[in-house]
Amino acid sequence: MDTPQLLDGLRVLVVDDDTDNLDLIKVIFEEYNVQVIAVTSAGEALEAITQFKPNILISDIAMPGEDGYSLIQKVRNLALTVSQIPAIALTAHASEEAGALALDAGFSIRLVKPFDPDDLIAVVSKLVLIAQYDICPVCNIKQLSFIEWESLNKIRFHCRSCKWNESYGLHKAKVAGFMNRYH
């Protein structure tokens, strides 16, 4: 599946206190027909996440008042239907420690600012693919974890419940028993 088709109609919630960053992200996603809701605080994000029901959350880490770490922890404690949303941490901190902190807080992945627009599209596309096929073919639990991309078209999955793990080419994921939950 190519990127434009994959992202068409996707709903993305973006949280950043810098309105220039919000405008940039909106422009990046425009050509892919992605619906973007942009908010400037964690409080607004929590309201929007329950009303808008986004497929992806993109949040700045360093925001005044309530930061991105606090936001993601609150999101992960919401009802199951929204608590498992794939989430991207945006941060200016490029250290391994900052990346580990974002993942430990509950983000799916970290993207360092300033970022290349193509990198943002690639990261969102990968998270969409992961979320599409997030049901274990062995035990049917809806809690698979992404371990790593082995190549551009190959992904490794791991089930938290039965400990099953396997690598699949993206075109073979559905054949292997994964179910598409997005479209």
N, C-alpha and C positions, 0 to 999 in steps of 0.2 A: 504494500500500500504506500503510495507516495504521500509526501508531507501535506500538500494542499488538501487532499481528500481526507486525510487523517485529522486535520485540525478544523475542517469545515464545520461550523456550528458549535464548536467547543465554547464552554463558558469558563472564563478566567477571572478570578478575583485578585486584584493587585493592591497591595498595601505599602505605601511609602509616604513619608512626610514631605518629600521633595516632589513638588508638582511637575517639575521638568522631567523627572524620571517616569512619572505616571504618564505624561504626554508621550514620551519616547516609546514606552512599552505599548501604548495604544496604537501608535503609528506602525510599529513593527508587526503587530497582529492584524491590522486592517486588511492587508492583501490576502490573508488566509481566511477571511470571513469568521473570525473569532469574536465572540461577544466578550467585551472587557468591561468589568465594573471596577472603577478606580476609587479608592478611599485613602484618607490621609492619617488614619489612626487605628489602633487595635480595637477600640470600642466600636467604631464604624464597621470594621471587618467582621466582628462577631455578629452584628445585626445583619449585615449583608450575606453572610455565609448561610444563615438559616432561611432567608428570603429568596436569594438568588440561586442557591444550590449549585455552586460552581463545580466544574470538573477538576480544576487545578487552582491552587492557592500560590501566589507569589508574594513574599513578604520581605521587606527590608528588615534588617536586624536592629540597627541603631535608630530608634525613633524616640522622641521625647515622651515623657509620661510612661506609657507601657510599651516595652520593646517587643521585638519579634519572637524572642524566646518565650516570653509570657503568653503571647498570642497563641503560638503553636501548642503550648501546654493546655491552654483552655480549649482549643479546637479538638485536641486529642481526647478531651474529657466530655465532649458533646455526645449526642446520640450516635449510635453506630453508623447510621447512613451518611453522616457528614464527618465523623471523626477520622475516617480512614482516607480522607482526601489527600492526593499527592500534593506535597508542598515543597516549594523552592525557596531557600533562604538567599536573599541578596545581601551581600556584605562587602565592605571595602577591605576586610581583613583576609589576606591570602594565606596565612599560616595553616599548617596541618592541624594545629590545636584548635583554631577557629572553625575549621571544617568539621572536626570531631565534635566540637561543642554543639554545632548546628544539628548534626545527625543525632546526637544524644538527646537533644531537646525535643526531637520529634520530626524534624524536617526530613524529606526524602533525599534531598540533594542540596548542595550549596553552589551558588554561582557568584564569582567575584566581580565586583564593580571596579572600573568600568568593564562592561562585557560587550562582546561582539554580538550584534543582532542575530547572526546565523547560529551562534552558540545557544542563545536563548530559545530559538525555534527548535534546535536539535534536542535540547534538554526537555522541553515541553513535549515534543513528539515521542521521545523515549518513555516519558512518564505516562503518556496516553496509552502507548502500546502495553506497558506493564499493567496498567489499570484495566485494560480491556480483557486481559487474560489472567485474572487474579483468582481463579478458582482451581484448587488442586484436582488433577485428574484421578488421583488415588483415593483421597478421603472426602472430596467435595467441600472442604473448608475454604472459606473466602478470605483467607489471610496469607496469601503467598508473599514472600519477600523477594525483591530483586537483589541478586548478589552482584552481578557484574555483566557488562557488555563484553562478550568475547570477540566480537567484530561488529561491523556496522549492521549486519543482518542476523546476528546470533545473540541470544540472551540466555542467561542462566537463571532458573527459578529455584526457590527453596520453600518448602512448606513448613510453617512453624509448628503445625500439629503433628503430622506423621513423620517429619524429618526427611521426606522425599525431596530429592533435588535432581535437576536435569537441565541440559542445555538444548535449546531448540532454535532452529532457523525461524525467523518471524513468519514466513509463509507456511510453516508446518505446525505452528502453535495450535491452531484450531483443530487440525487433524489429530493432534496428540490428546485432545480431550478438553482443552481449555475452552471456556465460554466467553463470548464477547458481551460485556455488561454495559457498554457505552451507547451503542447505536442500535 
